[in-house]
């Protein structure tokens, strides 16, 4: 198990470096070729747009063997990236856009495929820790890879970055092949289970997946909604140079690395829902803290946001992995990715428009929406508890005296396989 855990963390490190380097260089390359900032920005849109097709792309992972498909996607990406060697001038700019779209499709398939493969390679108790370590690895690469890619582009141009980025998925494919799958591959889903509604039904059918995915979607969307406001806080309210934004990005990245290292233990002790709630509260609090006119608080708020956002994401991914039937895990994982990252495409332009009201109103609105999501979650949980409570106020003693009644503690002991010999003999006597 530890071998597989190490391999998955290594995959996150290597793939995070390759994608991080190319994501920045693609925009710079287009800008140099065309002189158009708007065209350069569209490269990022090409990468993220395919996430909207997640439910359909994820269905492919449930119809064919998942590891061979993930390996094939990585090897195809090698050839796609090497096609950038044909870019010689503005006339080949379309090729960079095409590669960016292919990158986006591969992200959806590989992310969902890896999410679906993890439960077949790790025990349920390890999922939270490994998901947290993977998050730390990816966030750490976001601090290093863009700078390395930009430096290589300045030194040897876009072709050198393309070759380096093409070597990464080749190495990732080798690492995937080395993973030992210890569990039986799932049966293929039936025709009834292959529809678009199947993934949505799985996510919404259990409270744990429904709540954690919703909290992650709200937090991630509000991070996009508040981006323009953070820019305005730094340049207008604090009067600092735009380069200070780099400090905030580094601070948030450092928080994400630390948060990813400890989130697994938190999930093991409190469960995914509690971690999702805590992460959403932390991000909401960071939005409020950014309203204060003092730059050290702004840095501290970025660290807190860096902890909160990965917590919501890791909680949702772990919940999907542990509460989804194996045969539908590919579609469910891809649908969850669409639900979590799709809203940010709308939240960013809305935040850019809202900042005209001032820097602080969008931040306050983001905090209120995050905290409202948490309150709605708590209210729903309280309502369900009241609905499940027997009418007439049955006492604890009467419950224990009822034939066949078992306490929550007894059920938990049975669930974890630690029922003592006396309980076992009693069951056999029954």
Beta strands, then each sheet from edge to edge (+ up, - down):
end
